[in-house]
Amino acid sequence: MAGNNLTFSPDQAMSVAKSISGKANNAQTLINQLQKEIHAVSGWWQGESQSAFVEQFDGLVPSFKELVTCVENISKNLTQIANIKQQAEKEMASKLRGR
């Protein structure tokens, strides 16, 4: 594997993790907005078809929430990786300096 330079920027990883976390928040906001709009149809739509429409969306909500949780976990994992890498770099530098 000579010639393979592996690099990792904890700062860049933290920036990406923050961006991913923001997208999870955006997704949650979108889900909440959709839920309000879809449930509001009962004001102008009555009957079994309206109920089926709302139930169809409500059946998807757990999957939407799972998606948000997965995206949040990706962000948390990347943050942890960045923190571990940053700490390891500090420890290695300290050892090399004889401290």
Secondary structure in CASP SS format (residue, H / E / C, confidence):
PFRMAT SS
TARGET T0000
AUTHOR 0000-0000-0000
METHOD secondary structure of the structure
MODEL  1
M C 1.00
A C 1.00
G C 1.00
N C 1.00
N C 1.00
L C 1.00
T C 1.00
F C 1.00
S C 1.00
P H 1.00
D H 1.00
Q H 1.00
A H 1.00
M H 1.00
S H 1.00
V H 1.00
A H 1.00
K H 1.00
S H 1.00
I H 1.00
S H 1.00
G H 1.00
K H 1.00
A H 1.00
N H 1.00
N H 1.00
A H 1.00
Q H 1.00
T H 1.00
L H 1.00
I H 1.00
N H 1.00
Q H 1.00
L H 1.00
Q H 1.00
K H 1.00
E H 1.00
I H 1.00
H H 1.00
A H 1.00
V H 1.00
S H 1.00
G H 1.00
W C 1.00
W C 1.00
Q C 1.00
G C 1.00
E H 1.00
S H 1.00
Q H 1.00
S H 1.00
A H 1.00
F H 1.00
V H 1.00
E H 1.00
Q H 1.00
F H 1.00
D H 1.00
G H 1.00
L H 1.00
V H 1.00
P H 1.00
S H 1.00
F H 1.00
K H 1.00
E H 1.00
L H 1.00
V H 1.00
T H 1.00
C H 1.00
V H 1.00
E H 1.00
N H 1.00
I H 1.00
S H 1.00
K H 1.00
N H 1.00
L H 1.00
T H 1.00
Q H 1.00
I H 1.00
A H 1.00
N H 1.00
I H 1.00
K H 1.00
Q H 1.00
Q H 1.00
A H 1.00
E H 1.00
K H 1.00
E H 1.00
M H 1.00
A H 1.00
S H 1.00
K H 1.00
L H 1.00
R C 1.00
G C 1.00
R C 1.00
END
